[in-house]
């Protein structure tokens, strides 16, 4: 972890760079400002894309709260954007990028998850409308099905789907 900071009156400018001590390092960079007088500020933040592998680096290695929740993840995940804060709230304007992510479930394999999802809240996780993901779902005894969905994650918690479509038998079945 390294950082710099400079204070001019009640205005603090800072820059941070960090790297985990894991086998596959996660790299973080942040640069921002904070107003000591009112407790507000903002920072641009980037976590370099991480490559997860079965039997290797997993989300629970970096975030213990996810240990046991997300297992055997494969693929690349990155996040970048801006964080704003006040004395009462933390507001992200971050984009979570998923590239060729695969996740096994008890009944199917979800593969090739791709998309860039904008985060507007951390807890509960929320997104604005219009977020899109694509994936392929493979289940025993069935041909692989391509899936695309557009929607949002609301705070209730709820997922609101604007559109979902799946490629089946050379065509597409969708719902708006």
Backbone as a chain_set.jsonl record, in Angstrom:
{"seq": "XXXXXXXXXXXXXXXXXXXXXXXXXXXXXXXXXXXXXXXXXXXXXXXXXXXXXXXXXXXXXXXXXXXXXXXXXXXXXXXXXXXXXXXXXXXXXXXXXXXXXXXXXXXXXXXXXXXXXXXXXXXXXXXXXXXXXXXXXXXXXXXXXXXXXXXXXXXXXXXXXXXXXXXXXXXXXXXX", "coords": {"N": [[0.845, -1.167, 0.0], [0.611, 2.16, -0.875], [0.708, 5.717, -0.663], [-0.175, 9.191, -1.152], [-0.718, 12.433, 0.171], [-2.059, 15.713, 0.397], [-2.658, 18.664, 2.177], [-4.538, 21.523, 2.047], [-5.611, 24.105, 3.683], [-8.809, 23.266, 4.509], [-9.017, 21.364, 2.61], [-8.316, 18.259, 1.305], [-6.233, 16.479, -0.782], [-5.659, 13.33, -2.281], [-3.907, 10.278, -3.119], [-3.898, 6.836, -3.723], [-2.398, 3.606, -3.906], [-2.578, 0.159, -4.135], [-1.887, -3.322, -3.498], [-2.789, -6.696, -3.267], [-1.56, -9.41, -1.223], [-1.908, -11.876, -2.306], [-1.708, -14.96, -4.252], [-2.399, -14.395, -6.91], [-2.198, -11.192, -7.524], [-4.392, -8.521, -6.575], [-4.951, -5.358, -7.818], [-5.298, -2.038, -6.815], [-6.234, 1.305, -7.432], [-6.632, 4.657, -6.447], [-7.743, 8.021, -6.547], [-8.364, 11.133, -5.205], [-10.365, 13.627, -3.474], [-11.101, 15.334, -0.413], [-13.224, 17.144, 1.667], [-12.627, 18.517, 4.65], [-14.17, 20.184, 6.227], [-16.955, 19.731, 5.733], [-17.115, 17.003, 5.502], [-17.314, 15.729, 3.038], [-16.57, 14.234, -0.17], [-14.806, 12.844, -3.026], [-13.687, 10.201, -5.172], [-11.825, 8.751, -7.817], [-11.754, 5.426, -8.655], [-10.151, 2.346, -9.302], [-10.065, -1.096, -9.822], [-7.875, -3.301, -11.034], [-8.593, -5.591, -13.69], [-9.413, -8.812, -12.514], [-8.499, -12.199, -12.709], [-10.309, -14.983, -12.178], [-10.094, -18.388, -11.195], [-11.076, -21.808, -11.153], [-10.098, -23.672, -8.377], [-8.148, -21.861, -7.932], [-7.642, -18.37, -7.488], [-10.407, -16.929, -5.87], [-13.505, -15.085, -5.34], [-14.03, -15.044, -2.539], [-11.485, -15.119, -1.449], [-10.632, -12.533, -1.522], [-12.726, -11.053, -0.477], [-13.935, -11.884, 2.366], [-16.63, -12.151, 3.178], [-17.886, -13.268, 1.021], [-16.956, -15.826, 0.92], [-17.645, -19.188, 0.441], [-20.08, -18.471, -0.612], [-19.818, -17.761, -3.321], [-18.512, -19.951, -5.437], [-15.973, -21.709, -7.275], [-15.671, -19.951, -9.458], [-14.929, -18.829, -12.691], [-13.175, -16.681, -14.914], [-12.946, -13.157, -15.833], [-13.032, -10.232, -13.881], [-13.595, -6.842, -13.292], [-13.558, -3.534, -11.812], [-14.423, -0.121, -11.936], [-14.598, 3.43, -11.526], [-16.339, 6.17, -9.994], [-16.467, 7.197, -6.62], [-18.54, 8.866, -4.367], [-18.94, 10.722, -1.393], [-20.569, 11.724, 1.634], [-20.988, 12.971, 4.962], [-23.024, 11.302, 5.685], [-23.572, 9.385, 3.692], [-22.484, 6.995, 1.19], [-21.915, 6.979, -2.159], [-21.812, 5.16, -5.048], [-20.658, 5.398, -8.431], [-20.002, 3.332, -10.328], [-18.583, 0.89, -12.56], [-18.995, -2.471, -13.073], [-17.239, -4.877, -14.68], [-17.662, -7.775, -16.519], [-16.116, -10.536, -17.955], [-16.233, -13.282, -19.933], [-17.112, -14.926, -17.799], [-17.725, -17.754, -15.789], [-19.922, -19.83, -13.966], [-20.7, -22.463, -11.931], [-23.784, -24.091, -11.075], [-26.07, -25.966, -8.999], [-27.776, -27.204, -10.803], [-27.155, -26.428, -13.403], [-24.727, -25.088, -15.741], [-23.53, -21.903, -15.893], [-22.209, -20.019, -18.341], [-19.745, -18.002, -20.069], [-20.493, -15.378, -19.257], [-21.0, -12.078, -19.933], [-20.62, -8.557, -19.836], [-21.17, -5.107, -18.871], [-21.864, -3.682, -15.959], [-23.444, -1.096, -14.365], [-23.06, 0.244, -11.161], [-25.097, 1.658, -8.695], [-25.523, 1.672, -6.055], [-24.194, 0.22, -3.052], [-25.007, -1.317, -0.744], [-28.148, -2.26, -0.054], [-26.919, -3.991, -3.028], [-27.409, -2.066, -5.926], [-28.57, -1.089, -9.19], [-28.857, 1.193, -11.977], [-31.61, 1.314, -14.348], [-31.676, -0.606, -17.441], [-29.386, -2.206, -17.631], [-27.263, -4.649, -19.124], [-26.647, -8.093, -19.736], [-25.059, -10.981, -21.114], [-25.078, -14.523, -21.623], [-24.327, -18.067, -21.612], [-26.188, -20.92, -21.048], [-25.81, -24.129, -19.845], [-27.268, -27.191, -19.44], [-27.686, -30.499, -18.146], [-28.507, -32.88, -20.625], [-29.69, -31.083, -22.343], [-29.404, -28.821, -25.153], [-26.873, -26.22, -25.329], [-27.964, -22.976, -24.309], [-28.246, -19.72, -25.417], [-28.389, -16.709, -23.626], [-29.804, -13.556, -23.045], [-30.185, -10.63, -21.152], [-31.85, -7.714, -19.969], [-32.067, -5.243, -17.57], [-32.539, -4.276, -14.137], [-31.164, -4.067, -10.818], [-32.9, -3.579, -8.036], [-33.367, -1.838, -4.866], [-35.014, -3.231, -3.096], [-34.96, -6.128, -1.849], [-34.909, -6.674, -5.307], [-35.095, -7.916, -8.63], [-35.561, -6.371, -11.616], [-36.625, -7.15, -14.697], [-36.308, -5.938, -17.916], [-36.142, -7.02, -20.389], [-35.791, -10.344, -21.493], [-34.212, -12.914, -23.198], [-33.809, -15.965, -24.971], [-31.843, -18.113, -26.905], [-33.127, -20.704, -28.739], [-33.371, -23.76, -30.389], [-32.493, -22.754, -32.903], [-33.882, -20.408, -33.051], [-35.349, -17.635, -31.281], [-36.627, -17.029, -28.091], [-38.347, -14.64, -26.343], [-39.102, -12.161, -23.835], [-40.643, -9.14, -23.007]], "CA": [[0.0, 0.0, 0.0], [1.344, 3.416, -0.883], [-0.187, 6.83, -0.839], [0.269, 10.558, -0.955], [-1.8, 13.33, 0.555], [-1.669, 17.095, 0.651], [-3.722, 19.4, 2.842], [-4.545, 22.96, 1.847], [-6.766, 24.544, 4.467], [-9.624, 22.098, 4.858], [-9.125, 20.548, 1.391], [-7.327, 17.187, 1.254], [-6.079, 15.713, -2.026], [-4.953, 12.087, -1.966], [-3.76, 9.221, -4.122], [-3.55, 5.554, -3.11], [-2.17, 2.446, -4.765], [-2.423, -1.009, -3.286], [-1.836, -4.63, -4.135], [-2.935, -7.762, -2.278], [-0.444, -10.345, -1.106], [-2.384, -13.179, -2.761], [-0.962, -15.574, -5.355], [-2.715, -13.544, -8.046], [-2.458, -9.916, -6.853], [-5.427, -7.582, -6.978], [-4.356, -4.027, -7.774], [-6.268, -0.964, -6.61], [-5.751, 2.676, -7.506], [-7.659, 5.648, -6.124], [-7.269, 9.398, -6.504], [-9.532, 11.916, -4.884], [-10.327, 14.806, -2.629], [-12.009, 15.3, 0.728], [-13.393, 18.424, 2.351], [-12.706, 18.25, 6.084], [-15.213, 21.011, 6.828], [-18.295, 19.138, 5.661], [-17.031, 15.54, 5.443], [-17.681, 15.205, 1.718], [-15.461, 14.045, -1.084], [-14.995, 11.909, -4.133], [-12.464, 9.562, -5.647], [-11.881, 7.805, -8.919], [-11.231, 4.162, -8.138], [-10.073, 1.266, -10.289], [-9.464, -2.376, -9.463], [-7.47, -3.93, -12.291], [-9.325, -6.841, -13.896], [-8.924, -10.006, -11.82], [-8.861, -13.45, -13.352], [-10.642, -16.035, -11.221], [-9.942, -19.75, -11.733], [-11.406, -22.917, -10.249], [-8.896, -24.164, -7.728], [-7.237, -20.731, -7.778], [-8.214, -17.176, -6.874], [-11.862, -16.868, -5.818], [-13.947, -13.853, -4.683], [-13.911, -15.166, -1.088], [-10.105, -14.855, -1.056], [-10.49, -11.083, -1.407], [-13.831, -10.551, 0.327], [-14.343, -13.03, 3.177], [-18.088, -12.274, 3.256], [-18.315, -14.077, -0.123], [-16.432, -17.195, 1.049], [-18.729, -20.156, 0.52], [-21.24, -17.999, -1.377], [-19.454, -17.828, -4.731], [-17.46, -20.969, -5.533], [-15.59, -22.214, -8.593], [-15.856, -18.923, -10.465], [-13.906, -18.67, -13.716], [-13.389, -15.5, -15.739], [-12.295, -11.901, -15.48], [-13.931, -9.242, -13.293], [-12.943, -5.586, -12.927], [-14.485, -2.477, -11.41], [-13.824, 1.212, -12.004], [-15.558, 4.521, -11.535], [-16.231, 7.228, -9.002], [-17.177, 7.122, -5.343], [-18.796, 10.153, -3.731], [-19.406, 10.516, -0.026], [-20.864, 12.801, 2.565], [-20.922, 12.441, 6.319], [-24.131, 10.364, 5.883], [-23.803, 8.404, 2.627], [-21.472, 6.635, 0.203], [-22.64, 6.769, -3.414], [-20.944, 4.756, -6.156], [-20.96, 5.488, -9.853], [-18.955, 2.378, -10.69], [-18.966, -0.105, -13.55], [-18.472, -3.818, -12.87], [-17.085, -5.484, -15.995], [-17.562, -9.239, -16.502], [-15.66, -11.038, -19.259], [-16.146, -14.74, -20.012], [-17.267, -15.466, -16.444], [-18.487, -19.0, -15.698], [-20.305, -20.142, -12.602], [-21.531, -23.673, -11.876], [-24.85, -24.173, -10.074], [-26.408, -27.366, -8.754], [-28.53, -27.802, -11.903], [-26.695, -25.984, -14.724], [-23.48, -24.334, -15.82], [-23.713, -20.602, -16.529], [-20.909, -19.762, -18.951], [-19.575, -16.849, -20.96], [-21.232, -14.2, -18.8], [-20.308, -10.878, -20.396], [-21.368, -7.32, -19.721], [-20.669, -4.029, -18.025], [-23.002, -3.334, -15.11], [-23.219, 0.13, -13.599], [-23.539, 0.147, -9.781], [-25.519, 2.943, -8.131], [-25.569, 1.489, -4.608], [-23.455, -0.958, -2.608], [-25.751, -2.177, 0.162], [-28.047, -3.436, -0.921], [-26.415, -3.66, -4.367], [-28.428, -1.562, -6.841], [-28.12, -0.603, -10.492], [-29.903, 1.889, -12.725], [-32.237, 0.483, -15.373], [-31.001, -0.751, -18.726], [-28.135, -2.973, -17.569], [-27.357, -5.825, -19.999], [-25.713, -9.215, -19.61], [-25.282, -12.142, -21.967], [-24.489, -15.745, -21.065], [-24.755, -19.345, -22.17], [-26.567, -21.853, -19.982], [-25.701, -25.53, -20.237], [-27.878, -28.097, -18.463], [-27.61, -31.886, -18.608], [-29.554, -33.365, -21.514], [-30.227, -30.011, -23.187], [-28.356, -28.091, -25.879], [-26.569, -24.916, -24.722], [-28.91, -21.915, -24.661], [-27.729, -18.363, -25.254], [-29.322, -15.904, -22.843], [-29.491, -12.135, -22.882], [-31.189, -9.971, -20.332], [-31.689, -6.29, -19.704], [-32.89, -4.889, -16.428], [-31.865, -3.588, -13.05], [-31.24, -4.605, -9.456], [-33.461, -2.522, -7.184], [-32.976, -1.924, -3.459], [-36.034, -3.875, -2.262], [-34.227, -6.446, -3.079], [-35.681, -7.193, -6.428], [-34.522, -7.78, -9.958], [-36.579, -5.978, -12.585], [-36.167, -7.474, -16.045], [-36.985, -5.237, -19.004], [-36.166, -7.981, -21.501], [-35.015, -11.568, -21.367], [-34.335, -13.69, -24.432], [-32.967, -17.153, -25.013], [-31.76, -18.779, -28.198], [-33.571, -22.103, -28.642], [-33.683, -24.457, -31.642], [-32.241, -21.9, -34.051], [-34.667, -19.181, -32.969], [-35.231, -16.908, -30.022], [-37.822, -16.8, -27.299], [-38.063, -13.482, -25.511], [-40.2, -11.486, -23.162], [-40.375, -7.737, -22.646]], "C": [[0.89, 1.228, 0.0], [0.353, 4.542, -1.119], [0.501, 8.161, -0.653], [-0.949, 11.377, -0.56], [-1.243, 14.725, 0.739], [-2.895, 17.84, 1.175], [-3.522, 20.891, 2.593], [-5.792, 23.495, 2.535], [-7.553, 23.332, 4.918], [-9.811, 21.158, 3.674], [-7.966, 19.542, 1.344], [-7.364, 16.52, -0.109], [-5.276, 14.467, -1.693], [-4.88, 11.172, -3.174], [-3.297, 7.972, -3.385], [-3.302, 4.516, -4.186], [-1.949, 1.268, -3.834], [-2.44, -2.288, -4.095], [-1.953, -5.685, -3.044], [-1.709, -8.647, -2.283], [-0.863, -11.755, -1.499], [-1.544, -13.677, -3.921], [-1.164, -14.805, -6.661], [-3.093, -12.179, -7.47], [-3.635, -9.145, -7.444], [-4.828, -6.19, -6.799], [-5.453, -2.972, -7.74], [-5.565, 0.37, -6.757], [-6.908, 3.608, -7.198], [-7.008, 7.024, -6.073], [-8.48, 10.267, -6.232], [-9.273, 13.108, -4.001], [-11.367, 14.659, -1.526], [-12.033, 16.678, 1.367], [-13.61, 18.151, 3.826], [-13.853, 19.014, 6.744], [-16.59, 20.382, 6.819], [-18.28, 17.617, 5.521], [-17.407, 14.941, 4.111], [-16.436, 15.053, 0.853], [-15.816, 13.114, -2.214], [-13.637, 11.338, -4.517], [-12.765, 8.746, -6.894], [-11.137, 6.57, -8.442], [-11.208, 3.143, -9.269], [-9.421, 0.046, -9.646], [-9.157, -3.051, -10.791], [-8.226, -5.243, -12.458], [-8.618, -8.029, -13.244], [-9.385, -11.237, -12.576], [-9.06, -14.505, -12.272], [-10.548, -17.387, -11.923], [-10.4, -20.751, -10.692], [-10.113, -23.471, -9.682], [-7.858, -23.075, -7.508], [-7.935, -19.591, -7.068], [-9.728, -17.188, -6.994], [-12.277, -15.587, -5.096], [-13.811, -13.897, -3.154], [-12.489, -14.961, -0.581], [-9.88, -13.36, -0.821], [-11.535, -10.473, -0.478], [-14.396, -11.714, 1.135], [-15.858, -13.215, 3.299], [-18.637, -13.147, 2.125], [-17.814, -15.521, -0.054], [-17.603, -18.147, 1.245], [-19.96, -19.756, -0.276], [-21.005, -18.15, -2.883], [-18.268, -18.775, -4.834], [-17.198, -21.319, -6.995], [-15.882, -21.231, -9.722], [-14.663, -18.923, -11.403], [-14.204, -17.379, -14.462], [-12.732, -14.27, -15.158], [-13.335, -10.888, -15.018], [-13.106, -8.01, -12.923], [-13.989, -4.569, -12.505], [-13.743, -1.145, -11.442], [-14.936, 2.25, -12.0], [-15.286, 5.506, -10.426], [-17.039, 6.891, -7.764], [-17.337, 8.548, -4.835], [-19.296, 9.87, -2.322], [-19.705, 11.836, 0.652], [-20.73, 12.184, 3.951], [-21.985, 11.358, 6.539], [-24.246, 9.26, 4.842], [-22.566, 8.198, 1.754], [-22.218, 6.269, -1.073], [-21.67, 6.379, -4.523], [-21.53, 5.134, -7.511], [-19.859, 4.649, -10.508], [-19.492, 1.425, -11.753], [-18.221, -1.403, -13.26], [-18.439, -4.487, -14.235], [-16.845, -6.985, -15.839], [-17.159, -9.705, -17.901], [-15.458, -12.548, -19.161], [-16.193, -15.393, -18.627], [-18.137, -16.713, -16.503], [-18.72, -19.328, -14.237], [-21.165, -21.409, -12.603], [-22.618, -23.515, -10.812], [-25.176, -25.652, -9.901], [-27.135, -28.011, -9.935], [-28.05, -27.399, -13.297], [-25.349, -25.287, -14.598], [-23.805, -23.029, -16.541], [-22.332, -20.178, -17.017], [-20.934, -18.489, -19.773], [-20.456, -15.67, -20.562], [-20.393, -12.986, -19.182], [-21.212, -9.675, -20.219], [-20.65, -6.313, -18.849], [-21.865, -3.496, -17.258], [-22.642, -2.126, -14.251], [-23.839, -0.038, -12.206], [-23.899, 1.537, -9.28], [-25.658, 2.865, -6.61], [-24.847, 0.213, -4.237], [-24.285, -1.877, -1.728], [-27.111, -1.609, 0.442], [-27.533, -3.032, -2.302], [-27.563, -3.218, -5.274], [-27.769, -1.089, -8.126], [-29.216, 0.279, -11.081], [-30.507, 0.926, -13.748], [-31.356, 0.359, -16.609], [-29.682, -1.498, -18.704], [-28.295, -4.265, -18.374], [-26.263, -6.831, -19.711], [-26.071, -10.257, -20.652], [-24.583, -13.334, -21.322], [-24.941, -16.94, -21.892], [-25.043, -20.264, -20.997], [-26.534, -23.261, -20.547], [-26.258, -26.376, -19.116], [-27.822, -29.512, -19.021], [-28.807, -32.271, -19.487], [-30.151, -32.316, -22.429], [-29.094, -29.349, -23.959], [-28.068, -26.768, -25.164], [-27.554, -23.857, -25.211], [-28.246, -20.565, -24.399], [-28.811, -17.522, -24.582], [-28.869, -14.461, -22.87], [-30.6, -11.524, -22.042], [-30.813, -8.519, -20.13], [-32.606, -5.957, -18.547], [-32.103, -4.134, -15.391], [-32.04, -4.343, -11.745], [-31.69, -3.446, -8.584], [-33.12, -2.803, -5.725], [-33.896, -2.796, -2.611], [-35.666, -5.158, -1.552], [-35.145, -7.063, -4.123], [-34.88, -7.018, -7.7], [-35.676, -7.463, -10.89], [-36.01, -6.241, -13.968], [-36.988, -6.706, -17.064], [-37.132, -6.163, -20.2], [-35.307, -9.17, -21.133], [-35.264, -12.366, -22.642], [-33.376, -14.854, -24.38], [-33.019, -17.747, -26.412], [-32.09, -20.251, -28.033], [-33.91, -22.602, -30.041], [-33.549, -23.557, -32.863], [-33.039, -20.616, -34.053], [-34.432, -18.49, -31.636], [-36.602, -16.783, -29.378], [-37.487, -15.65, -26.355], [-39.309, -12.941, -24.866], [-39.75, -10.086, -22.801], [-41.247, -7.366, -21.466]], "O": [[1.824, 1.321, 0.796], [-0.71, 4.338, -1.705], [1.59, 8.257, -0.087], [-2.078, 11.043, -0.921], [-0.107, 14.905, 1.178], [-4.01, 17.668, 0.682], [-2.464, 21.446, 2.893], [-6.901, 23.35, 2.022], [-7.031, 22.471, 5.625], [-10.654, 20.262, 3.714], [-6.795, 19.924, 1.344], [-8.414, 16.047, -0.543], [-4.322, 14.528, -0.917], [-5.669, 11.273, -4.113], [-2.415, 8.037, -2.529], [-3.922, 4.545, -5.248], [-1.211, 1.373, -2.854], [-2.938, -2.332, -5.221], [-1.293, -5.585, -2.01], [-0.919, -8.635, -3.227], [-0.241, -12.728, -1.071], [-0.764, -12.925, -4.505], [-0.219, -14.592, -7.42], [-4.207, -12.021, -6.972], [-3.838, -9.126, -8.658], [-4.265, -5.881, -5.749], [-6.402, -3.006, -8.524], [-4.447, 0.555, -6.275], [-8.035, 3.376, -7.637], [-5.874, 7.174, -5.618], [-9.496, 10.17, -6.921], [-8.137, 13.54, -3.805], [-12.37, 13.962, -1.679], [-10.99, 17.298, 1.58], [-14.649, 17.618, 4.218], [-14.439, 18.536, 7.716], [-17.322, 20.488, 7.802], [-19.343, 17.003, 5.43], [-17.781, 13.77, 4.043], [-15.396, 15.66, 1.111], [-16.951, 12.657, -2.349], [-12.589, 11.914, -4.225], [-13.825, 8.129, -7.01], [-10.037, 6.658, -7.898], [-12.126, 3.083, -10.088], [-8.369, 0.143, -9.015], [-10.059, -3.338, -11.577], [-8.477, -5.939, -11.474], [-7.412, -8.226, -13.395], [-10.527, -11.307, -13.03], [-8.13, -14.873, -11.554], [-10.882, -17.509, -13.102], [-10.151, -20.579, -9.499], [-9.152, -23.711, -10.413], [-6.793, -23.342, -6.953], [-8.727, -19.813, -6.152], [-10.274, -17.423, -8.072], [-11.493, -15.047, -4.316], [-13.504, -12.875, -2.54], [-12.297, -14.66, 0.597], [-9.035, -12.974, -0.014], [-11.262, -9.498, 0.222], [-15.247, -12.453, 0.64], [-16.32, -14.337, 3.505], [-19.727, -13.705, 2.248], [-18.203, -16.349, -0.877], [-18.449, -17.935, 2.114], [-20.797, -20.602, -0.586], [-21.88, -18.607, -3.619], [-17.165, -18.461, -4.387], [-18.091, -21.234, -7.838], [-16.29, -21.631, -10.812], [-13.517, -19.007, -10.96], [-15.369, -17.018, -14.626], [-12.055, -14.328, -14.131], [-14.371, -10.701, -15.655], [-12.044, -8.128, -12.312], [-15.171, -4.725, -12.808], [-12.587, -1.052, -11.03], [-16.062, 1.982, -12.417], [-14.152, 5.661, -9.973], [-18.15, 6.367, -7.85], [-16.395, 9.34, -4.866], [-19.997, 8.884, -2.093], [-19.178, 12.891, 0.3], [-20.395, 11.007, 4.085], [-21.868, 10.573, 7.479], [-24.952, 8.279, 5.078], [-21.728, 9.087, 1.6], [-23.051, 5.362, -1.075], [-20.805, 7.17, -4.9], [-22.747, 5.176, -7.693], [-18.935, 5.165, -11.137], [-20.696, 1.184, -11.837], [-16.992, -1.436, -13.208], [-19.476, -4.651, -14.878], [-15.94, -7.409, -15.121], [-17.772, -9.323, -18.898], [-14.617, -13.025, -18.399], [-15.413, -16.297, -18.327], [-19.163, -16.731, -17.185], [-17.851, -19.137, -13.388], [-22.237, -21.428, -13.207], [-22.398, -22.885, -9.777], [-24.609, -26.496, -10.595], [-27.119, -29.235, -10.068], [-28.5, -27.98, -14.284], [-24.898, -24.946, -13.504], [-24.299, -23.045, -17.669], [-21.406, -20.001, -16.225], [-21.994, -17.969, -20.123], [-21.088, -15.04, -21.411], [-19.226, -12.88, -18.805], [-22.423, -9.759, -20.426], [-19.663, -6.623, -18.183], [-22.78, -2.922, -17.849], [-21.66, -2.143, -13.509], [-25.003, -0.419, -12.085], [-23.118, 2.479, -9.416], [-25.886, 3.882, -5.954], [-24.867, -0.763, -4.987], [-24.279, -3.091, -1.93], [-27.23, -0.579, 1.106], [-27.682, -1.88, -2.71], [-28.574, -3.913, -5.381], [-26.589, -0.739, -8.155], [-30.384, 0.13, -10.722], [-29.967, -0.155, -13.981], [-30.41, 1.125, -16.794], [-28.925, -1.43, -19.673], [-29.344, -4.905, -18.313], [-25.109, -6.473, -19.474], [-27.234, -10.401, -21.029], [-23.62, -13.174, -20.572], [-25.816, -16.834, -22.751], [-24.244, -20.373, -20.067], [-27.14, -23.553, -21.578], [-25.793, -26.301, -17.979], [-27.901, -29.706, -20.235], [-29.96, -32.02, -19.136], [-31.039, -32.631, -23.221], [-27.957, -29.314, -23.49], [-28.938, -26.249, -24.464], [-27.932, -23.844, -26.382], [-27.749, -20.304, -23.303], [-29.99, -17.612, -24.925], [-27.679, -14.176, -22.733], [-31.778, -11.847, -22.193], [-29.64, -8.145, -20.119], [-33.776, -6.338, -18.537], [-31.133, -3.443, -15.7], [-32.952, -5.155, -11.597], [-30.97, -2.462, -8.41], [-32.639, -3.886, -5.392], [-33.551, -3.073, -1.462], [-36.198, -5.227, -0.443], [-36.029, -7.865, -3.822], [-34.086, -6.087, -7.828], [-36.657, -8.203, -10.945], [-35.022, -5.622, -14.365], [-38.215, -6.803, -17.083], [-38.119, -6.1, -20.932], [-34.237, -9.028, -20.541], [-36.4, -12.475, -23.103], [-32.28, -14.757, -23.827], [-34.083, -17.869, -27.02], [-31.423, -20.966, -27.286], [-34.643, -21.949, -30.783], [-34.393, -23.592, -33.758], [-32.893, -19.805, -34.967], [-33.437, -18.74, -30.956], [-37.595, -16.475, -30.036], [-36.474, -15.68, -25.657], [-40.428, -13.224, -25.294], [-38.626, -9.873, -22.349], [-41.191, -6.232, -20.99]]}, "num_chains": 1, "name": "protein.A"}
